[in-house]
């Protein structure tokens, strides 16, 4: 599973050929959430509120890059790293 980004102890990953809807995995302190790329809603798992807020802020800034990563991962093609939050 490629790592897309890492910031403030949060790791963002995306599986190759994963199930829909288009999403990414966010991991923090032993917790994991699946976040929809389109709505930025959590649809499985969960994160502490502050970590989730940071993930949504980051994802909102990088939605187009996340869409491109999903398209590539769906075709088993390499995905690019995405800049972390500053």
DSSP file (Angstrom, degrees, kcal/mol; ACC not computed):
  #  RESIDUE AA STRUCTURE BP1 BP2  ACC     N-H-->O    O-->H-N    N-H-->O    O-->H-N    TCO  KAPPA ALPHA  PHI   PSI    X-CA   Y-CA   Z-CA
    1    1 A X              0   0    0      0, 0.0    14,-0.2     0, 0.0     2,-0.1   0.000 360.0 360.0 360.0 117.1    0.0    0.0    0.0
    2    2 A X  E     -A   14   0A   0     12,-0.9    12,-1.8     1,-0.1     2,-0.6  -0.362 360.0-131.5 -66.9 139.8    1.7    3.2   -1.1
    3    3 A X  E     -A   13   0A   0     10,-0.2    10,-0.3     1,-0.2     3,-0.1  -0.826  22.7-177.2 -89.1 122.8    2.2    6.0    1.4
    4    4 A X  E     -     0   0A   0      8,-2.7    78,-3.1    -2,-0.6     2,-0.3   0.837  61.3 -13.9 -88.8 -37.8    1.0    9.3   -0.1
    5    5 A X  E     -A   12   0A   0      7,-1.4     7,-2.8    76,-0.2     2,-0.3  -0.985  49.2-155.1-161.5 163.0    1.9   11.7    2.7
    6    6 A X  E     +A   11   0A   0     -2,-0.3     2,-0.3    76,-0.3     5,-0.2  -0.960  24.6 151.3-148.9 128.4    3.0   11.9    6.4
    7    7 A X  E >   -A   10   0A   0      3,-2.2     3,-2.9    -2,-0.3    79,-0.1  -0.965  64.5  -1.7-159.1 141.7    2.4   14.9    8.7
    8    8 A X  T 3  S-     0   0    0     -2,-0.3     3,-0.1     1,-0.3    46,-0.1   0.798 129.4 -53.0  48.5  37.3    2.0   15.4   12.5
    9    9 A X  T 3  S+     0   0    0      1,-0.3    20,-0.5    19,-0.1     2,-0.4   0.470 112.3 123.3  80.8   1.2    2.2   11.7   13.1
   10   10 A X  E <   -A    7   0A   0     -3,-2.9    -3,-2.2    18,-0.1     2,-0.5  -0.810  46.3-158.4 -97.9 134.4   -0.6   11.0   10.6
   11   11 A X  E     -AB   6  27A   0     16,-2.4    16,-2.7    -2,-0.4     2,-0.5  -0.960   1.7-157.3-115.5 128.8    0.1    8.6    7.7
   12   12 A X  E     +AB   5  26A   0     -7,-2.8    -8,-2.7    -2,-0.5    -7,-1.4  -0.917  21.3 169.1-107.4 125.8   -2.0    8.8    4.5
   13   13 A X  E     -AB   3  25A   0     12,-2.9    12,-3.0    -2,-0.5     2,-0.3  -0.869  20.9-159.5-133.0 164.3   -2.1    5.6    2.4
   14   14 A X  E     -A    2   0A   0    -12,-1.8   -12,-0.9    -2,-0.3     2,-0.2  -0.968  18.0-133.1-146.8 129.4   -4.0    4.2   -0.6
   15   15 A X    >   -     0   0    0     -2,-0.3     3,-0.8   -14,-0.2     2,-0.3  -0.504  26.2-111.7 -78.2 148.5   -4.3    0.6   -1.6
   16   16 A X  T 3  S+     0   0    0      1,-0.2    58,-0.2    -2,-0.2    57,-0.1  -0.621  99.2   1.0 -73.2 139.6   -3.9   -0.5   -5.2
   17   17 A X  T 3  S+     0   0    0     56,-1.9    -1,-0.2    -2,-0.3    57,-0.1   0.840  94.1 171.7  51.1  41.8   -7.1   -1.7   -6.8
   18   18 A X    <   -     0   0    0     -3,-0.8    -1,-0.1     1,-0.1     3,-0.1  -0.320  36.6 -92.1 -77.7 163.3   -9.1   -1.0   -3.6
   19   19 A X        -     0   0    0      1,-0.1     4,-0.2    -2,-0.1    -1,-0.1  -0.290  60.4 -68.1 -69.5 158.4  -12.9   -1.1   -3.4
   20   20 A X  S    S+     0   0    0      2,-0.1     2,-0.2    -2,-0.0    -1,-0.1  -0.316  91.0  71.3 -79.7 171.7  -15.0    1.9   -4.0
   21   21 A X  S    S-     0   0    0     -2,-0.1     2,-0.1    -3,-0.1    -2,-0.0   0.655  92.4-100.4 -69.9 164.2  -16.0    4.6   -3.2
   22   22 A X        +     0   0    0     -2,-0.2    15,-2.4    14,-0.1    16,-0.5  -0.323  67.8 142.2 -55.0 126.4  -12.7    6.4   -4.0
   23   23 A X  E     - C   0  36A   0     13,-0.3     2,-0.3    -4,-0.2    13,-0.2  -0.931  40.7-135.1-156.1 173.2  -11.0    6.9   -0.6
   24   24 A X  E     - C   0  35A   0     11,-1.8    11,-2.6    -2,-0.3     2,-0.5  -0.919  23.4-118.0-134.4 164.1   -7.7    6.9    1.3
   25   25 A X  E     -BC  13  34A   0    -12,-3.0   -12,-2.9    -2,-0.3     2,-0.5  -0.888  21.9-164.8-105.1 131.6   -6.7    5.5    4.6
   26   26 A X  E     -BC  12  33A   0      7,-2.7     7,-2.3    -2,-0.5     2,-0.4  -0.979   7.1-168.5-117.0 126.7   -5.5    7.8    7.4
   27   27 A X  E     +BC  11  32A   0    -16,-2.7   -16,-2.4    -2,-0.5     2,-0.3  -0.933  12.7 163.0-118.3 138.3   -3.6    6.2   10.3
   28   28 A X  E >   - C   0  31A   0      3,-2.3     3,-2.3    -2,-0.4    20,-0.2  -0.909  65.5 -20.8-155.6 125.3   -2.8    7.9   13.6
   29   29 A X  T 3  S-     0   0    0    -20,-0.5     3,-0.1    -2,-0.3   -19,-0.1   0.843 128.0 -43.6  47.9  46.9   -1.7    6.6   17.0
   30   30 A X  T 3  S+     0   0    0      1,-0.3     2,-0.3     0, 0.0    -1,-0.3   0.525 119.2 106.4  80.5   4.6   -3.1    3.0   16.4
   31   31 A X  E <   -C   28   0A   0     -3,-2.3    -3,-2.3    14,-0.0     2,-0.3  -0.800  48.3-164.9-112.8 159.3   -6.3    4.2   14.8
   32   32 A X  E     -C   27   0A   0     14,-0.4    14,-2.1    -2,-0.3     2,-0.4  -0.999   5.4-173.8-144.8 142.1   -7.4    4.2   11.2
   33   33 A X  E     -CD  26  45A   0     -7,-2.3    -7,-2.7    -2,-0.3     2,-0.6  -0.986  20.6-138.1-133.4 145.6  -10.1    5.9    9.2
   34   34 A X  E     -CD  25  44A   0     10,-2.5     9,-2.5    -2,-0.4    10,-0.9  -0.926  26.8-163.3-100.8 124.5  -11.3    5.5    5.6
   35   35 A X  E     -CD  24  42A   0    -11,-2.6   -11,-1.8    -2,-0.6     7,-0.2  -0.933  17.9-124.5-117.7 127.7  -12.0    8.9    4.1
   36   36 A X  E  >  -C   23   0A   0      5,-2.8     4,-1.6    -2,-0.5   -13,-0.3  -0.488  12.2-146.5 -67.3 133.1  -14.0    9.6    1.0
   37   37 A X  T  4 S+     0   0    0    -15,-2.4    -1,-0.1    -2,-0.2   -14,-0.1   0.881  95.9  45.1 -68.4 -37.4  -12.1   11.7   -1.5
   38   38 A X  T  4 S+     0   0    0    -16,-0.5    -1,-0.2     1,-0.1   -15,-0.1   0.919 129.8  19.3 -75.2 -44.3  -15.2   13.4   -2.8
   39   39 A X  T  4 S-     0   0    0      2,-0.1    -2,-0.2     0, 0.0    -1,-0.1   0.614  87.8-134.5-103.4 -14.8  -17.0   14.3    0.4
   40   40 A X     <  +     0   0    0     -4,-1.6     2,-0.3     1,-0.3    -3,-0.1   0.661  58.3 143.4  62.5  18.5  -14.1   14.0    2.9
   41   41 A X        -     0   0    0      1,-0.0    -5,-2.8    -6,-0.0     2,-0.5  -0.624  56.0-119.2 -85.6 146.3  -16.5   12.1    5.1
   42   42 A X  E     +D   35   0A   0     -2,-0.3    -7,-0.2    -7,-0.2     3,-0.1  -0.733  33.7 172.4 -80.3 127.0  -15.3    9.1    7.3
   43   43 A X  E     +     0   0A   0     -9,-2.5     2,-0.3    -2,-0.5    -8,-0.1   0.441  65.3  21.6-118.3  -0.2  -17.1    6.0    6.2
   44   44 A X  E    S-D   34   0A   0    -10,-0.9   -10,-2.5     1,-0.0    -1,-0.3  -0.950 111.2  -3.9-159.0 146.6  -15.2    3.4    8.2
   45   45 A X  E    S-D   33   0A   0     -2,-0.3     2,-0.3   -12,-0.2   -12,-0.3  -0.260  72.3-119.0  70.8-158.6  -13.1    3.5   11.4
   46   46 A X        -     0   0    0    -14,-2.1   -14,-0.4   -20,-0.1     2,-0.3  -0.969  13.1-148.1-175.0 161.0  -12.2    6.7   13.1
   47   47 A X        -     0   0    0     -2,-0.3   -18,-0.1   -16,-0.1   -20,-0.0  -0.913  44.0 -83.5-131.4 158.0   -9.5    9.1   14.3
   48   48 A X     >  -     0   0    0     -2,-0.3     4,-2.6   -20,-0.2     3,-0.3  -0.355  51.1-108.1 -57.7 148.1   -9.3   11.4   17.3
   49   49 A X  H  > S+     0   0    0      1,-0.2     4,-2.2     2,-0.2     5,-0.1   0.844 116.7  48.8 -52.1 -43.0  -11.1   14.7   16.5
   50   50 A X  H  > S+     0   0    0      2,-0.2     4,-1.9     1,-0.2    -1,-0.2   0.913 113.4  47.1 -67.3 -40.8   -7.9   16.8   16.2
   51   51 A X  H  > S+     0   0    0     -3,-0.3     4,-2.4     2,-0.2    -2,-0.2   0.913 111.8  51.0 -65.0 -42.5   -6.2   14.3   13.8
   52   52 A X  H  X S+     0   0    0     -4,-2.6     4,-2.5     1,-0.2     5,-0.2   0.894 107.8  53.0 -62.5 -39.8   -9.4   14.0   11.7
   53   53 A X  H  X S+     0   0    0     -4,-2.2     4,-2.2    -5,-0.3    -1,-0.2   0.910 110.1  47.7 -61.7 -42.5   -9.6   17.8   11.4
   54   54 A X  H  X S+     0   0    0     -4,-1.9     4,-2.6     2,-0.2    -2,-0.2   0.896 111.1  51.4 -64.8 -40.5   -6.0   17.9   10.2
   55   55 A X  H  X S+     0   0    0     -4,-2.4     4,-3.0     2,-0.2     5,-0.2   0.927 111.3  47.1 -62.9 -45.0   -6.7   15.1    7.7
   56   56 A X  H  X S+     0   0    0     -4,-2.5     4,-2.3     2,-0.2    -1,-0.2   0.891 111.5  50.9 -66.3 -38.3   -9.7   16.9    6.3
   57   57 A X  H  X S+     0   0    0     -4,-2.2     4,-1.3    -5,-0.2    -2,-0.2   0.951 114.1  44.7 -60.9 -48.4   -7.8   20.1    6.0
   58   58 A X  H  X S+     0   0    0     -4,-2.6     4,-1.1     1,-0.2     3,-0.4   0.930 113.5  49.7 -60.7 -47.6   -5.0   18.4    4.1
   59   59 A X  H  < S+     0   0    0     -4,-3.0     3,-0.5     1,-0.2     4,-0.3   0.872 106.2  56.2 -63.3 -37.7   -7.4   16.4    1.9
   60   60 A X  H  < S+     0   0    0     -4,-2.3     3,-0.5     1,-0.2    -1,-0.2   0.845 108.7  47.8 -62.2 -33.3   -9.3   19.6    1.0
   61   61 A X  H  < S+     0   0    0     -4,-1.3    -1,-0.2    -3,-0.4    -2,-0.2   0.723 122.0  34.8 -76.5 -21.7   -6.1   21.2   -0.2
   62   62 A X  S  X S+     0   0    0     -4,-1.1     4,-2.4    -3,-0.5     5,-0.2   0.029  73.1 124.2-125.4  25.8   -5.1   18.1   -2.3
   63   63 A X  H  > S+     0   0    0     -3,-0.5     4,-2.5    -4,-0.3     5,-0.2   0.895  77.8  50.2 -58.7 -42.7   -8.4   16.7   -3.6
   64   64 A X  H  > S+     0   0    0      1,-0.2     4,-2.1     2,-0.2    -1,-0.2   0.913 111.7  48.4 -63.1 -41.2   -7.3   16.8   -7.2
   65   65 A X  H  > S+     0   0    0      1,-0.2     4,-2.4     2,-0.2    -1,-0.2   0.873 110.6  51.6 -66.0 -36.4   -4.1   15.0   -6.4
   66   66 A X  H  X S+     0   0    0     -4,-2.4     4,-2.5     2,-0.2    -2,-0.2   0.895 108.2  51.4 -66.3 -40.0   -6.0   12.4   -4.4
   67   67 A X  H  X S+     0   0    0     -4,-2.5     4,-2.3     2,-0.2    -2,-0.2   0.919 111.5  47.7 -61.1 -42.9   -8.3   11.8   -7.4
   68   68 A X  H  X S+     0   0    0     -4,-2.1     4,-2.4     2,-0.2    -2,-0.2   0.902 110.9  50.9 -65.2 -41.1   -5.3   11.3   -9.6
   69   69 A X  H  X S+     0   0    0     -4,-2.4     4,-3.1     2,-0.2     5,-0.2   0.912 109.9  50.3 -62.2 -42.2   -3.7    8.9   -7.1
   70   70 A X  H  X S+     0   0    0     -4,-2.5     4,-2.5     2,-0.2    -2,-0.2   0.925 109.8  50.7 -61.5 -44.7   -7.0    6.9   -7.0
   71   71 A X  H  X S+     0   0    0     -4,-2.3     4,-0.9     2,-0.2    -2,-0.2   0.922 114.7  43.6 -60.2 -44.4   -7.1    6.7  -10.8
   72   72 A X  H ><>S+     0   0    0     -4,-2.4     5,-2.9     1,-0.2     3,-0.8   0.943 113.8  49.1 -66.7 -47.8   -3.5    5.5  -10.9
   73   73 A X  H ><5S+     0   0    0     -4,-3.1   -56,-1.9     1,-0.3     3,-1.5   0.855 106.2  57.9 -62.0 -34.3   -3.9    3.0   -8.0
   74   74 A X  H 3<5S+     0   0    0     -4,-2.5    -1,-0.3     1,-0.3    -2,-0.2   0.798 109.9  44.4 -64.6 -27.8   -7.1    1.6   -9.6
   75   75 A X  T <<5S-     0   0    0     -4,-0.9    -1,-0.3    -3,-0.8    -2,-0.2   0.225 118.9-112.4 -99.1  12.5   -5.0    0.8  -12.7
   76   76 A X  T < 5S+     0   0    0     -3,-1.5     2,-0.3     1,-0.2    -3,-0.2   0.812  73.2 139.3  59.5  32.4   -2.2   -0.6  -10.6
   77   77 A X      < -     0   0    0     -5,-2.9    -1,-0.2    -6,-0.1    -2,-0.1  -0.704  61.6 -83.9-102.2 157.4    0.0    2.3  -11.7
   78   78 A X        -     0   0    0     -2,-0.3     2,-0.4    -3,-0.1    -1,-0.1  -0.212  40.8-142.8 -59.6 149.1    2.5    4.2   -9.4
   79   79 A X        -     0   0    0     -7,-0.1     2,-0.2   -65,-0.1   -76,-0.1  -0.889  13.8-122.2-113.4 147.1    1.1    7.0   -7.3
   80   80 A X        -     0   0    0     -2,-0.4     2,-0.1   -15,-0.2   -11,-0.0  -0.545  27.3-106.5 -85.3 151.1    2.9   10.3   -6.6
   81   81 A X        -     0   0    0     -2,-0.2     2,-0.4     1,-0.0   -76,-0.2  -0.426  32.0-141.3 -68.1 151.4    3.6   11.6   -3.1
   82   82 A X        -     0   0    0    -78,-3.1   -76,-0.3    -2,-0.1   -20,-0.0  -0.963  24.2-102.6-119.8 135.5    1.5   14.5   -1.9
   83   83 A X        -     0   0    0     -2,-0.4     3,-0.1   -78,-0.1     2,-0.0  -0.201  37.7-126.8 -55.5 142.2    2.9   17.4    0.1
   84   84 A X        -     0   0    0      1,-0.2     2,-0.2   -78,-0.1   -77,-0.1  -0.244  35.7 -80.4 -78.6 174.8    2.2   17.3    3.8
   85   85 A X              0   0    0      1,-0.1   -77,-0.2    -2,-0.0    -1,-0.2  -0.521 360.0 360.0 -67.7 146.1    0.6   20.1    5.8
   86   86 A X              0   0    0     -2,-0.2    -1,-0.1    -3,-0.1    -2,-0.0   0.517 360.0 360.0 -70.1 360.0    3.2   22.6    6.7
